[in-house]
């Protein structure tokens, strides 16, 4: 059986993120960071492929953001995508951060565009999009 050729690459992350990653890697029981990173990358790839599908879908977009950003692009995006955002819940996380959960229902292409627009905003620290179902349940 031949071994698959592996490629080494490097990433730059802050020490606190690496420490937390190492804790999770240990707690889950991975034998190495590499295996954990490979699994995370495969999940990321699968998630991105799912977002490129077609049709009408329902789900949620959850973000953590710094509300001190003066550009207020988040409000602009919420207005621009009002046709697919059914509801939004905002929770103050203290200091300068909020958690926003947007219930979305509509064209998957529009949901993907909104997700990408959110991910590229400087004040948005983390995003997670979950597509649960088609919007029509039989």
GUMARVEX-206002 format. One line per field, with one value per residue (C-alpha): residue number from 0; residue in one letter; x, y, z. Coordinates in steps of 0.25 Angstrom, whole numbers, plus 2048, in hexadecimal, padded with zeros to 3 digits. Each point is the difference from the previous one (the first is absolute). Layout:
REM GUMARVEX-206002
vonu (NUM,...)
tise (a,...)
east (X,...)
north (Y,...)
up (Z,...)
REM end
This chain:
REM GUMARVEX-206002
vonu (0,1,2,3,4,5,6,7,8,9,10,11,12,13,14,15,16,17,18,19,20,21,22,23,24,25,26,27,28,29,30,31,32,33,34,35,36,37,38,39,40,41,42,43,44,45,46,47,48,49,50,51,52,53,54,55,56,57,58,59,60,61,62,63,64,65,66,67,68,69,70,71,72,73,74,75,76,77,78,79,80,81,82,83,84,85,86,87,88,89,90,91,92,93,94,95,96,97,98,99,100,101,102,103,104,105,106,107,108,109,110,111,112,113,114,115,116,117,118,119,120,121,122,123,124,125,126,127,128,129,130,131,132,133,134,135,136,137)
tise (x,x,x,x,x,x,x,x,x,x,x,x,x,x,x,x,x,x,x,x,x,x,x,x,x,x,x,x,x,x,x,x,x,x,x,x,x,x,x,x,x,x,x,x,x,x,x,x,x,x,x,x,x,x,x,x,x,x,x,x,x,x,x,x,x,x,x,x,x,x,x,x,x,x,x,x,x,x,x,x,x,x,x,x,x,x,x,x,x,x,x,x,x,x,x,x,x,x,x,x,x,x,x,x,x,x,x,x,x,x,x,x,x,x,x,x,x,x,x,x,x,x,x,x,x,x,x,x,x,x,x,x,x,x,x,x,x,x)
east (800,806,800,7F9,80A,7FE,803,805,7FB,800,7F6,801,7F7,800,806,7F2,7FA,80B,7FF,7F1,801,80B,7F6,7F5,809,804,7F2,7FA,80C,807,80E,805,7FD,801,7F5,7F7,803,7FD,7F3,7FD,804,7F7,7F4,803,800,7F3,7F9,805,7FB,7F2,7FF,802,7F4,7F3,7F1,7F9,805,7FE,80A,808,80C,807,80A,809,803,807,7F5,809,803,7FC,7FD,7F3,801,7F8,7F4,801,802,7F3,7F8,806,7FC,7F3,7F9,807,802,7F3,805,80C,804,80B,807,80A,80C,806,80C,7FF,7FA,7F2,7FA,7F6,7F8,7F9,7F5,800,7F7,801,809,80D,808,7FB,803,80E,802,7FC,809,80C,7FD,800,80D,807,7FC,80B,7F8,7FA,809,7F9,7F5,7F8,7F6,7F7,7F6,7F6,7F6,7F9,7F6,7F4,7FF,7F6)
north (800,80D,80C,80D,80B,80B,80F,808,80E,80B,809,80C,801,807,7F8,800,7F9,7F6,7FD,7FE,7F7,7F8,7FE,7FB,7F7,7FA,7FF,7FA,7F6,803,7FB,80C,80E,7FC,7F6,80A,80B,7F6,7FD,80F,803,7F4,806,80E,7FB,7F8,80C,809,7F6,7FF,80F,7FF,7F8,805,801,806,7FD,804,801,80A,809,802,80B,806,80F,80C,80A,80C,800,80E,7FB,7F9,7F6,7F5,809,803,7F1,7FD,80A,7FB,7F2,802,7F7,7F4,804,7FC,804,804,7FF,808,7FD,809,7F8,80B,809,803,7F3,7FC,7F2,801,7F4,803,7F6,7FF,7FB,801,7FE,7F8,809,80C,7FA,7FD,80E,805,7F6,805,80E,7FE,7F8,80B,80B,805,801,7F2,7F7,7F2,7FB,7F3,7FD,7F4,7FB,7F7,7FD,804,80B,7F6,7F5,7F5)
up (800,7FC,809,7FC,7FE,80B,7FE,80C,802,80B,806,809,80C,80D,80C,808,7F4,7FE,80F,7FF,7F4,807,80C,7F6,7F8,80D,806,7F3,800,7F3,800,7F8,7FC,7F2,801,807,7F5,7F5,806,802,7F1,7FB,808,7FA,7F2,802,806,7F4,7F6,807,7FF,7F1,7FE,7FA,805,80B,80E,80F,80B,808,7FF,80E,801,80B,7FD,806,801,801,7F1,7FB,7F1,805,7F4,808,800,7F1,7FD,809,7F7,7F3,803,807,7F6,806,80F,807,80E,807,80F,806,80D,807,804,808,7FD,7F1,7FA,7FD,7FB,7F4,7FC,7F3,7FB,7F1,7F6,7F1,7F4,804,7F7,808,80D,7FB,7FB,80E,807,7F7,802,80F,800,7FA,809,809,80D,7FF,808,7FD,7F7,7FF,7F6,802,7F5,806,7F6,7F3,804,7FC,80A,7FB)
REM end
